[in-house]
């Protein structure tokens, strides 16, 4: 997985706390899709520094977090405490959990780091109990297509393609690689893995973001940059 967050872990975690894209847009939408999680066993797959983990735990869920970045998990451990169930695991590999271990899996902005979704979705399906849910968010493919074409890259919306970007946060720089695929390729992968698609959501920011980030609020209200799915196992 092209997911080298170790060097920018501290800076990314700080940005994630206040960014309109995370704190006022994607994360509230994920929590809204999850609904009442009290008493549910949830795997936060790609938990990063733990903001979604913390929100789910505050709502009464029993949460386990995994991430490919040890640096991000160090930040998460400081936030969540030594009792939090956290471990390094790459979603491109078999998961270190038994069958039917979780009621839900939350995968926030992580699947777009993977070229091949088939083995990962099979593993996620394996660890979800019958009738459980996979709730996920990824980059909106049309938003990425538009940005890539604007930058002069000859991409085809109907194909799966990779692109890379340098992120500088906290004085550190990392190059990250993403994989973008059309919506129909996503839904085909979900159904092939045995999931039923219950919700496809193109979110808008929460109202509080309008005063804090007026320009970004207007842009995201009219041009979503993420797409969310609720799948049933």
Residue frames relative to the residue before (quaternion, step in Angstrom):
aa qw qx qy qz dx dy dz
X 1.0000 0.0000 0.0000 0.0000 0.00 0.00 0.00
X 0.3353 -0.7331 0.5551 0.2052 3.59 -0.90 0.93
X 0.3166 0.7594 -0.4536 0.3425 3.51 0.37 1.34
X 0.2060 0.8253 -0.4978 0.1693 3.57 0.82 1.00
X 0.0799 0.8330 -0.5370 0.1066 3.55 0.25 1.31
X 0.4072 0.7527 -0.4692 0.2179 3.61 1.17 -0.23
X 0.7196 0.4765 -0.2647 0.4303 3.59 0.80 -1.00
X 0.7618 0.3373 -0.1865 0.5206 3.59 1.12 -0.62
X 0.2790 0.8164 -0.4796 0.1600 3.59 1.29 0.20
X 0.6911 0.4806 -0.2966 0.4511 3.58 0.78 -0.99
X 0.6950 0.4795 -0.2798 0.4570 3.58 0.84 -0.95
X 0.6537 0.5068 -0.3205 0.4617 3.56 0.98 -0.82
X 0.6416 0.5310 -0.3285 0.4455 3.59 0.94 -0.87
X 0.6565 0.5066 -0.3114 0.4642 3.59 0.97 -0.83
X 0.6593 0.5070 -0.3069 0.4627 3.58 0.95 -0.87
X 0.6421 0.5663 -0.3162 0.4086 3.55 0.97 -0.91
X 0.6100 0.5928 -0.3426 0.3988 3.57 1.14 -0.65
X 0.8217 0.2384 -0.0865 0.5105 3.59 1.01 -0.77
X 0.4720 0.6960 -0.4386 0.3168 3.61 1.22 -0.27
X 0.5135 -0.6338 0.4727 0.3335 3.57 -0.97 0.78
X 0.6414 0.5579 -0.3322 0.4085 3.57 0.99 -0.80
X 0.7534 0.3574 -0.1911 0.5179 3.58 1.03 -0.77
X 0.7871 0.3895 -0.2009 0.4340 3.56 0.48 -1.22
X 0.8000 0.2879 -0.1322 0.5095 3.60 1.05 -0.69
X 0.7354 0.4014 -0.2010 0.5076 3.58 1.26 0.00
X 0.8151 0.2667 -0.1552 0.4903 3.59 0.20 -1.23
X 0.6996 0.4858 -0.2990 0.4303 3.60 0.76 -0.97
X 0.6525 0.4835 -0.3429 0.4722 3.66 0.86 -0.73
X 0.6412 0.5226 -0.3327 0.4528 3.60 1.02 -0.72
X 0.6351 0.5163 -0.3283 0.4715 3.59 1.02 -0.75
X 0.6728 0.4898 -0.2985 0.4673 3.58 0.91 -0.87
X 0.6225 0.5304 -0.3423 0.4626 3.58 1.05 -0.68
X 0.6482 0.5075 -0.3161 0.4716 3.58 0.98 -0.81
X 0.6598 0.5218 -0.3115 0.4421 3.57 0.98 -0.82
X 0.2311 -0.8103 0.5113 0.1692 3.59 1.05 -0.65
X 0.7895 -0.2398 0.2228 0.5191 3.56 -1.08 -0.80
X 0.0423 -0.8306 0.5547 -0.0242 3.58 -0.46 1.21
X 0.3338 0.7680 -0.4964 0.2290 3.60 1.22 0.11
X 0.8375 0.1860 -0.1648 0.4866 3.55 -0.85 1.05
X 0.5790 0.5974 -0.3800 0.4042 3.60 1.23 -0.10
X 0.3876 -0.6776 0.5777 0.2384 3.54 -1.21 0.70
X 0.0007 0.8342 -0.5471 0.0686 3.58 -0.46 1.21
X 0.2336 -0.7251 0.6319 0.1429 3.53 -1.11 0.84
X 0.1925 -0.7446 0.6320 0.0956 3.55 -0.78 1.11
X 0.1087 -0.8409 0.5301 -0.0014 3.54 -0.01 1.38
X 0.7673 0.1101 -0.1432 0.6153 3.55 -0.27 1.31
X 0.1351 0.8702 -0.4637 0.0972 3.54 1.02 0.90
X 0.2904 -0.7803 0.5141 0.2061 3.60 1.17 -0.34
X 0.8113 -0.2359 0.1998 0.4962 3.56 -0.95 -0.92
X 0.6317 -0.6375 0.2859 0.3357 3.57 1.27 0.23
X 0.3693 0.7463 -0.5091 0.2179 3.68 1.03 0.25
X 0.6664 0.4697 -0.3097 0.4893 3.61 0.98 -0.75
X 0.5796 0.5718 -0.3513 0.4624 3.58 1.07 -0.79
X 0.6866 0.4925 -0.2880 0.4506 3.59 0.79 -1.04
X 0.6687 0.5032 -0.3053 0.4543 3.58 0.93 -0.88
X 0.6535 0.4978 -0.3126 0.4768 3.59 0.99 -0.79
X 0.6476 0.5144 -0.3142 0.4662 3.57 0.96 -0.85
X 0.6419 0.5239 -0.3200 0.4595 3.57 1.00 -0.80
X 0.6902 0.4582 -0.2660 0.4929 3.57 1.18 -0.55
X 0.6658 -0.5690 0.2791 0.3939 3.57 1.25 0.32
X 0.4960 0.6497 -0.4390 0.3729 3.59 1.22 0.19
X 0.3587 -0.6589 0.6057 0.2650 3.55 -1.32 0.40
X 0.0766 -0.8637 0.4971 -0.0326 3.56 -0.21 1.31
X 0.1149 -0.7292 0.6707 0.0720 3.51 -1.22 0.78
X 0.1370 -0.8162 0.5578 0.0621 3.58 -0.85 0.92
X 0.0410 -0.7724 0.6333 0.0263 3.55 -1.07 0.79
X 0.0589 0.7751 -0.6278 0.0400 3.54 -1.19 0.59
X 0.5048 -0.6546 0.4738 0.3035 3.56 -1.15 0.61
X 0.6882 0.4725 -0.2671 0.4816 3.59 1.23 -0.43
X 0.3521 -0.7356 0.5431 0.2000 3.57 -0.61 1.15
X 0.6164 0.5607 -0.3428 0.4337 3.57 1.09 -0.69
X 0.6536 0.4944 -0.3151 0.4786 3.57 0.98 -0.79
X 0.6615 0.5071 -0.3154 0.4536 3.58 0.99 -0.76
X 0.5742 0.5603 -0.3818 0.4588 3.61 1.13 -0.51
X 0.6534 0.4898 -0.3056 0.4897 3.57 0.99 -0.83
X 0.6446 0.5275 -0.3178 0.4530 3.58 0.98 -0.86
X 0.6397 0.5397 -0.3287 0.4376 3.57 0.97 -0.84
X 0.6446 0.5085 -0.3243 0.4698 3.58 0.98 -0.78
X 0.6827 0.4896 -0.2843 0.4620 3.55 1.02 -0.76
X 0.7954 0.3805 -0.1541 0.4460 3.54 0.80 -1.08
X 0.5115 -0.6568 0.4159 0.3661 3.58 1.22 -0.39
X 0.6577 -0.5582 0.3551 0.3604 3.52 -1.24 0.53
X 0.6439 0.5445 -0.3291 0.4249 3.61 1.14 -0.49
X 0.5146 0.6567 -0.4199 0.3572 3.59 1.22 -0.29
X 0.3959 -0.7096 0.5352 0.2306 3.56 -1.02 0.85
X 0.1778 0.7793 -0.5672 0.1984 3.56 -0.19 1.36
X 0.1265 0.7884 -0.5980 0.0692 3.56 -1.04 0.72
X 0.5137 -0.6205 0.4998 0.3182 3.51 -1.24 0.60
X 0.2288 0.7425 -0.6037 0.1788 3.55 -0.84 1.03
X 0.3052 -0.7509 0.5663 0.1493 3.54 -1.01 0.91
X 0.4419 -0.7195 0.4718 0.2540 3.58 -0.76 1.01
X 0.5786 0.5647 -0.3854 0.4447 3.58 1.24 -0.13
X 0.6956 0.4362 -0.2478 0.5143 3.59 1.30 -0.29
X 0.6534 -0.4668 0.3843 0.4554 3.62 -1.24 0.14
X 0.4379 -0.7157 0.4870 0.2426 3.55 -0.99 0.85
X 0.4409 -0.7296 0.4647 0.2395 3.59 -0.99 0.84
X 0.5418 0.5959 -0.4051 0.4327 3.58 0.91 0.96
X 0.5240 -0.6316 0.4601 0.3388 3.60 -1.12 0.54
X 0.6773 -0.4526 0.3775 0.4403 3.55 -1.31 0.16
X 0.8647 0.1448 -0.0887 0.4727 3.56 -1.26 0.58
X 0.2936 0.8058 -0.4707 0.2075 3.58 1.07 0.72
X 0.8072 0.2581 -0.0925 0.5227 3.61 1.09 -0.64
X 0.4846 -0.6272 0.5267 0.3071 3.51 -1.25 0.57
X 0.8037 0.0412 0.0258 0.5931 3.55 1.00 -0.88
X 0.1501 -0.7127 0.6662 0.1602 3.50 -1.37 0.36
X 0.1537 -0.7491 0.6389 0.0843 3.54 -1.00 0.94
X 0.0137 -0.7949 0.6057 -0.0316 3.59 -0.72 1.07
X 0.0580 -0.8500 0.5222 -0.0373 3.52 0.09 1.38
X 0.8535 -0.1591 0.0759 0.4903 3.56 -0.64 1.21
X 0.5143 0.6536 -0.4131 0.3710 3.57 0.87 0.94
X 0.6346 0.5632 -0.3613 0.3868 3.63 0.94 -0.72
X 0.6224 0.5576 -0.3629 0.4123 3.61 1.09 -0.47
X 0.5558 0.5585 -0.4169 0.4532 3.61 1.24 0.21
X 0.6677 0.5093 -0.2773 0.4668 3.59 1.29 -0.23
X 0.4031 -0.6984 0.5370 0.2479 3.53 -0.98 0.86
X 0.7936 0.2262 -0.0851 0.5584 3.56 0.88 -1.00
X 0.2326 -0.8082 0.5301 0.1085 3.58 -0.54 1.14
X 0.5234 0.6979 -0.4081 0.2691 3.60 1.09 -0.62
X 0.7274 0.4150 -0.2871 0.4649 3.67 0.64 -0.94
X 0.6336 0.5369 -0.3348 0.4452 3.58 1.04 -0.73
X 0.6735 0.4798 -0.3021 0.4743 3.59 0.88 -0.89
X 0.6162 0.5370 -0.3503 0.4575 3.60 1.06 -0.68
X 0.6632 0.4920 -0.3023 0.4762 3.58 1.00 -0.81
X 0.6493 0.5018 -0.3244 0.4705 3.58 0.95 -0.78
X 0.6321 0.5171 -0.3285 0.4745 3.58 1.01 -0.77
X 0.6402 0.5500 -0.3222 0.4288 3.59 1.01 -0.81
X 0.7549 0.4061 -0.2257 0.4628 3.59 0.88 -0.89
X 0.5978 0.5398 -0.3652 0.4668 3.61 1.28 -0.08
X 0.4717 -0.6787 0.4897 0.2774 3.56 -0.90 0.93
X 0.6303 -0.5247 0.3910 0.4178 3.62 -1.11 0.50
X 0.7979 0.2312 -0.2078 0.5164 3.54 -0.80 1.05
X 0.5169 0.6431 -0.4143 0.3842 3.60 1.28 -0.04
X 0.4561 -0.7161 0.4876 0.2035 3.51 -1.35 0.19
X 0.1648 -0.6996 0.6801 0.1441 3.49 -1.33 0.55
X 0.0483 -0.7895 0.6113 -0.0269 3.56 -0.63 1.20
X 0.0881 0.8369 -0.5244 0.1300 3.58 -0.48 1.15
X 0.1533 -0.7466 0.6381 0.1089 3.49 -1.36 0.41
X 0.0125 -0.7723 0.6351 -0.0037 3.54 -1.18 0.68
X 0.6663 -0.4409 0.3977 0.4511 3.53 -1.32 0.14
X 0.4524 -0.6615 0.5188 0.2977 3.57 -1.00 0.80
X 0.4390 -0.7419 0.4243 0.2772 3.62 -0.51 1.07
X 0.6577 0.4985 -0.3429 0.4487 3.60 0.98 -0.64
X 0.6042 0.5427 -0.3575 0.4611 3.60 1.10 -0.63
X 0.6680 0.4833 -0.3006 0.4794 3.58 0.94 -0.87
X 0.6198 0.5435 -0.3339 0.4571 3.58 0.98 -0.84
X 0.6669 0.5055 -0.3014 0.4570 3.59 0.90 -0.93
X 0.6696 0.4955 -0.2983 0.4660 3.58 0.94 -0.88
X 0.6628 0.5082 -0.3108 0.4537 3.57 0.92 -0.86
X 0.6624 0.4858 -0.3113 0.4779 3.58 0.95 -0.81
X 0.6223 0.5406 -0.3376 0.4545 3.59 1.06 -0.73
X 0.6964 0.4489 -0.2614 0.4952 3.58 1.14 -0.69
X 0.6017 -0.6134 0.3381 0.3839 3.59 1.26 0.18
X 0.4949 0.6464 -0.4413 0.3774 3.60 1.23 0.20
X 0.3501 -0.7608 0.5144 0.1843 3.57 -0.81 1.03
X 0.1340 0.8001 -0.5649 0.1506 3.55 0.37 1.27
X 0.3031 -0.7228 0.5978 0.1685 3.52 -1.31 0.53
X 0.4682 -0.7039 0.4512 0.2860 3.59 -0.58 1.13
X 0.7026 0.5025 -0.2745 0.4225 3.59 0.94 -0.84
X 0.6645 0.4754 -0.3066 0.4883 3.60 1.24 -0.09
X 0.4256 -0.6290 0.5707 0.3125 3.53 -1.37 0.22
X 0.0700 0.8121 -0.5686 0.1109 3.58 -0.66 1.09
X 0.3693 -0.7159 0.5490 0.2230 3.55 -1.25 0.49
X 0.0009 -0.7617 0.6477 0.0172 3.50 -1.31 0.44
X 0.2413 -0.7855 0.5597 0.1070 3.56 -1.11 0.67
X 0.0591 -0.7916 0.6082 -0.0027 3.51 -1.20 0.61
X 0.3348 -0.7195 0.5684 0.2172 3.56 -1.08 0.71
X 0.1128 -0.7702 0.6259 0.0476 3.53 -0.95 0.99
X 0.1019 -0.7731 0.6238 0.0533 3.57 -0.91 0.93
X 0.1396 0.7822 -0.5862 0.1579 3.54 -0.62 1.20
X 0.8375 0.1084 -0.0992 0.5263 3.55 -0.92 0.86
X 0.6750 -0.5090 0.2864 0.4508 3.57 1.13 0.62
X 0.6648 0.4534 -0.2971 0.5140 3.59 1.30 0.10
X 0.2302 -0.7799 0.5725 0.1049 3.57 -1.14 0.70
X 0.0055 -0.7750 0.6318 -0.0109 3.55 -1.08 0.83
X 0.2949 -0.7191 0.5972 0.1986 3.54 -1.15 0.66
X 0.1002 -0.8015 0.5895 0.0070 3.55 -0.71 1.13
X 0.2097 -0.7691 0.5940 0.1080 3.55 -1.09 0.79
X 0.1387 -0.7956 0.5894 0.0195 3.53 -0.92 1.04
X 0.2350 -0.7380 0.6127 0.1571 3.56 -1.28 0.47
X 0.1206 -0.7959 0.5929 0.0217 3.53 -0.77 1.12
X 0.0026 0.7849 -0.6182 0.0413 3.56 -0.97 0.94
X 0.5741 -0.6010 0.4150 0.3701 3.60 -1.11 0.54
X 0.6761 -0.5094 0.3424 0.4075 3.55 -1.23 0.48
X 0.6609 0.5130 -0.3424 0.4276 3.61 0.88 -0.80
X 0.6158 0.5274 -0.3559 0.4648 3.62 1.10 -0.56
X 0.6169 0.5288 -0.3403 0.4734 3.59 1.10 -0.67
X 0.7115 0.4563 -0.2781 0.4563 3.58 0.71 -1.02
X 0.6070 0.5370 -0.3558 0.4654 3.60 1.07 -0.63
X 0.6556 0.5086 -0.3093 0.4645 3.58 0.98 -0.84
X 0.6421 0.5287 -0.3273 0.4485 3.59 0.97 -0.81
X 0.7103 0.4465 -0.2759 0.4690 3.59 0.78 -0.95
X 0.6155 0.5424 -0.3488 0.4531 3.61 1.07 -0.66
X 0.6790 0.4767 -0.2800 0.4831 3.59 1.14 -0.63
X 0.6030 -0.6029 0.3434 0.3938 3.59 1.26 -0.03
X 0.5203 0.6273 -0.4249 0.3939 3.58 1.22 0.28
X 0.2970 -0.6938 0.6198 0.2152 3.51 -1.25 0.55
X 0.3493 -0.7432 0.5364 0.1946 3.58 -0.94 0.91
X 0.1352 -0.8212 0.5527 0.0435 3.57 -0.56 1.18
X 0.8093 0.0447 0.0109 0.5856 3.59 0.97 -0.81
X 0.0397 -0.7151 0.6956 0.0563 3.53 -1.20 0.75
X 0.0245 -0.8386 0.5411 -0.0582 3.57 -0.54 1.17
X 0.1328 -0.7295 0.6663 0.0791 3.53 -1.05 0.92
X 0.2214 -0.8549 0.4536 0.1199 3.59 0.04 1.29
X 0.2527 -0.6877 0.6431 0.2228 3.50 -1.44 0.07
X 0.6042 -0.5674 0.3961 0.3951 3.61 -1.12 0.47
X 0.5563 -0.5753 0.4700 0.3723 3.56 -1.23 0.42
X 0.6761 -0.5480 0.3157 0.3780 3.56 -1.14 0.65
X 0.6115 0.5878 -0.3540 0.3940 3.60 1.03 -0.74
X 0.6068 0.5886 -0.3520 0.4018 3.60 1.18 -0.50
X 0.5567 0.6473 -0.3992 0.3342 3.58 1.11 -0.55
X 0.6986 0.4556 -0.2762 0.4776 3.56 0.94 -0.84
X 0.6904 0.4966 -0.2776 0.4469 3.58 1.02 -0.83
X 0.8075 0.0852 0.0115 0.5835 3.57 0.96 -0.95
X 0.0926 -0.8680 0.4818 0.0764 3.62 0.62 1.08
X 0.6851 0.4770 -0.3097 0.4552 3.62 0.86 -0.85
X 0.6746 0.4740 -0.2966 0.4820 3.59 0.88 -0.91
X 0.5999 0.5622 -0.3604 0.4406 3.59 1.05 -0.72
X 0.6756 0.4834 -0.2983 0.4700 3.59 0.85 -0.94
X 0.6580 0.5202 -0.3162 0.4432 3.57 0.93 -0.87
X 0.7186 0.4475 -0.2607 0.4641 3.59 0.81 -0.99
X 0.5914 0.5661 -0.3694 0.4397 3.58 1.13 -0.50
X 0.7596 0.3611 -0.1876 0.5073 3.57 1.08 -0.72
X 0.7923 0.1971 -0.0764 0.5724 3.58 1.18 -0.54
X 0.1834 -0.8242 0.5236 0.1139 3.62 0.16 1.21
X 0.2474 -0.7816 0.5538 0.1454 3.56 -1.00 0.81
X 0.7335 0.2856 -0.2203 0.5761 3.61 1.28 -0.06
X 0.1448 -0.7451 0.6383 0.1283 3.54 -1.29 0.38
X 0.2052 -0.7965 0.5648 0.0668 3.56 -0.97 0.97
X 0.1304 -0.7783 0.6110 0.0629 3.55 -1.20 0.65
X 0.1231 -0.7181 0.6736 0.1244 3.52 -1.23 0.59
X 0.0725 -0.8050 0.5880 -0.0309 3.53 -0.60 1.26
X 0.2443 -0.7621 0.5822 0.1433 3.55 -1.12 0.67
X 0.3763 -0.7510 0.5078 0.1912 3.53 -0.90 1.03
